[in-house]
Amino acid sequence: MVRNVTSLSRSGLSDFLIQRVSALVLLVYVLCVVGFLLANPNVEYATLLRYFSNPAMQLFSTLAVISIAGHAWIGMWTVATDYVREHYFGKHATLWRLAIQFACLLLLFVYVGWGLAIIWRL
């Protein structure tokens, strides 16, 4: 059996479940934030700061940032492995795919680090 070392969980079923669960986490997060904004139509900066400074909301925001990263990685990996192939890119397709995956991974690390620094005000 051939295994791809760049997939998240190295199992198609696990990747499928991670992507679906992360999508549900993001849906609930968006509904919470939109619900807060609808409940407070004239929200001010101080109110937003209190809302997002709440430890529960900080943990939920952290979970959302990690969910975005996991969801994006699985989606990117799927697209890269499906479309960056020798048929389209020639004999260097594997190098292109690894370069694309490395660039995306680097961007995701920056995104997660930056997001956590904002959430926790590091």
N, C-alpha and C positions, 0 to 999 in steps of 0.2 A: 504494500500500500504506500502510495506517495503522500507525504504530508508537506504542507506549505508552512514554513516557519514564520511567514509574515501575517498570517491570519490571527485574529484576536484569541480565539479559544481552540483553534485547530480542529473544530468540529462544526459542521454545517448547521446542525440542530442547535448547538449552543449559540452560535453567531446569530441565528434566526431569533432565538429567544431573547438574547441580549438586545438586539435591535428593536424588537417589539416592546420589551419592558422599558427600554430607554425612551421610546416614543411615548409610552403612557406616562412616564415620569414628567416628560416635557409638556405633555398636554395638561396634566394636572397643575404643573407650575404656571403655565401660561394662564390657565383659568383662574388660579389664585391671584395672580398679579392683575389681570384684567378685571376680575371681580372687585379687588381693592380699589382700582382706579374708577370703576363705575360707581362704587359706593361712596367715593370721595371725589366728586367732579371738580372741585376747586382745590385740589391738593397742592400743598406748598412743600418746599424743600425740606423743612423741618419734619413734616409729617412723613414724607418718604424716607427720610433718614431714620426716624424711629421705627418705621415698618421694616426696613431692610436691616436694621441693627438688632432686631429681635433675634436671640440665639436660634430659635426654631426656624426662622426665615433664613438665617445665615446657613444653617445645616441644609435646608431645602435648596437654597441657591447653589451650595457646593455640590449637592447631588445632581442638580440640573446641569451644572458645568461639566461634571464627569460624564453624565449621560450624553450630553452633546458630543463630547470627545469620543466616547465609545461608539455612538451611533454613526458619527462621521467616519471613523476609522473603518468600520465594517462596510459602510456604503462605498467608501473610496477604494477599499481593497477589492470589493466585488467588481466595481467598474474597471479598475486597473487590470485585474486578472481576466476579465471578459473581453476587453477591447484593446489592450496593449499586448498584441500577439504577433508572432512572426508573419502571419498573413498580411498584417497592415504595416508593421514596423521593420520587417526584415530580420536579419540574423542577430541584431542587437536589441531585440524586443525585451529580453530579460533585463538588460542593463537599463533600458528606458523605464521599465516597470519598477525596478528597484529604486531608481532615482526619483521617480514620481512618489513612490511610497515613502521614501526617506524625507522628501520635502514636505509631504503632508504630515508625517509624524513629527517633524520639527515644528511645523506650524501649530499642531495640536498641543505639543508641550508648551509652547509660548502662550497659546490661548488659555490653557488650564492654569499655568503659573500666573498669568496676568489676571485671570478671573478670580483666582483664590486670593491674590494680593488685594484686589478691589473689595472682595466680599469681607475679608478679615482685616482689611486696612493695615497690611504688613509694612 
